[in-house]
Amino acid sequence: MKHPIEQRWNFRKPVTTEVILHSPRLGVARTNTRDLSYGGMRVDARPANLGPNNGVRVTFLVRHDAETLHHSVDARVIHTGSHGCGLMFVDFDRDTFMLLHALMFAEDGANQQPGSLAA
């Protein structure tokens, strides 16, 4: 079996954080990320009613101090399989870039709860 050529522009980093997927076909599903990059992510969810090119809205649930921050970004399903669902981010802004950077490069990642940002 021939494997497809890797087409990512950004490296992936193993990151576990809570997200909510929203879609007219899916409804709402709460899941966790497996890895994250500036271009997209893989989530644990394997929604049967979503396929390649379906649009979803991803809401990150990030704990910071005593509150939970919500940040949403549009994404497109790239593939689904037994190990989850691959999503590509679509047209995100500077705030999203900063959030992704903070999640991937948290200074004290070893002592953080999944989905939390260093103070």
C-alpha positions as CSV (number, residue, x, y, z in Angstrom):
1,M,0.0,0.0,0.0
2,K,1.4,3.4,-1.0
3,H,1.2,6.1,1.6
4,P,0.1,9.6,0.5
5,I,2.7,12.4,0.3
6,E,2.8,14.6,3.4
7,Q,1.4,18.0,2.5
8,R,1.6,20.0,5.7
9,W,3.4,23.3,5.7
10,N,3.8,23.4,9.5
11,F,5.1,20.9,11.9
12,R,2.7,19.2,14.3
13,K,3.2,19.2,18.1
14,P,1.5,16.8,20.4
15,V,-0.9,18.9,22.3
16,T,-4.0,17.8,24.3
17,T,-6.6,20.5,24.9
18,E,-10.4,20.4,24.9
19,V,-12.3,21.6,21.8
20,I,-15.9,21.7,20.7
21,L,-16.7,21.0,17.1
22,H,-19.8,22.7,15.6
23,S,-21.3,21.8,12.2
24,P,-24.8,21.6,10.7
25,R,-24.1,18.0,9.8
26,L,-22.6,17.1,13.1
27,G,-24.4,19.3,15.6
28,V,-22.1,19.8,18.6
29,A,-19.3,17.4,19.7
30,R,-16.9,17.8,22.5
31,T,-13.5,16.2,22.0
32,N,-9.7,16.6,22.6
33,T,-6.9,17.5,20.3
34,R,-4.1,14.9,19.7
35,D,-1.7,17.3,17.9
36,L,-1.7,20.9,16.8
37,S,0.0,23.1,14.2
38,Y,-0.5,26.5,12.8
39,G,-2.2,24.9,9.8
40,G,-4.6,22.5,11.6
41,M,-5.0,19.7,14.1
42,R,-6.0,16.1,14.7
43,V,-8.8,15.5,17.1
44,D,-9.9,12.3,18.8
45,A,-13.4,12.5,17.4
46,R,-14.4,10.2,14.5
47,P,-17.8,11.6,13.5
48,A,-19.5,9.3,11.0
49,N,-21.5,12.1,9.5
50,L,-18.5,14.3,8.6
51,G,-16.3,13.7,5.6
52,P,-13.5,15.4,3.6
53,N,-14.2,19.1,2.8
54,N,-17.0,19.5,5.3
55,G,-16.7,22.8,7.2
56,V,-16.7,22.9,11.0
57,R,-16.3,25.6,13.6
58,V,-13.7,24.7,16.3
59,T,-14.0,26.3,19.7
60,F,-11.0,25.9,22.0
61,L,-11.7,25.7,25.7
62,V,-8.6,27.0,27.4
63,R,-8.2,27.2,31.2
64,H,-6.3,30.3,32.3
65,D,-6.1,31.1,36.0
66,A,-9.6,30.6,37.4
67,E,-11.5,31.0,34.1
68,T,-12.1,29.1,30.9
69,L,-11.4,31.1,27.7
70,H,-13.3,30.3,24.5
71,H,-11.8,31.0,21.1
72,S,-13.4,29.8,17.8
73,V,-11.9,29.3,14.3
74,D,-13.3,27.8,11.1
75,A,-11.8,24.6,9.8
76,R,-12.3,22.0,7.1
77,V,-12.2,18.3,7.5
78,I,-9.2,16.9,5.6
79,H,-9.6,13.2,6.5
80,T,-11.2,10.9,9.0
81,G,-10.0,7.5,10.2
82,S,-9.7,5.1,13.1
83,H,-7.3,7.5,14.8
84,G,-9.5,10.6,14.7
85,C,-10.2,13.4,12.3
86,G,-7.7,15.8,10.6
87,L,-8.8,19.4,10.3
88,M,-7.2,22.3,8.4
89,F,-7.8,25.9,9.8
90,V,-9.4,28.3,7.4
91,D,-8.7,32.1,7.4
92,F,-7.7,32.7,11.0
93,D,-6.7,36.0,12.6
94,R,-3.8,37.2,14.7
95,D,-5.6,36.2,18.0
96,T,-5.9,32.7,16.7
97,F,-2.3,32.6,15.8
98,M,-1.3,33.8,19.2
99,L,-3.5,31.2,20.9
100,L,-2.1,28.3,18.8
101,H,1.4,29.6,19.6
102,A,0.7,29.7,23.3
103,L,-0.8,26.2,23.3
104,M,2.1,24.7,21.3
105,F,4.9,26.5,23.1
106,A,3.7,26.9,26.7
107,E,6.8,27.7,28.8
108,D,6.0,25.2,31.6
109,G,4.2,22.5,29.6
110,A,5.3,19.7,31.9
111,N,3.4,21.2,34.9
112,Q,0.3,22.3,33.1
113,Q,-3.1,20.8,33.0
114,P,-4.2,19.8,29.4
115,G,-5.7,22.9,27.8
116,S,-4.2,25.4,30.1
117,L,-2.0,28.4,29.4
118,A,0.9,29.5,31.6
119,A,0.2,32.6,33.6
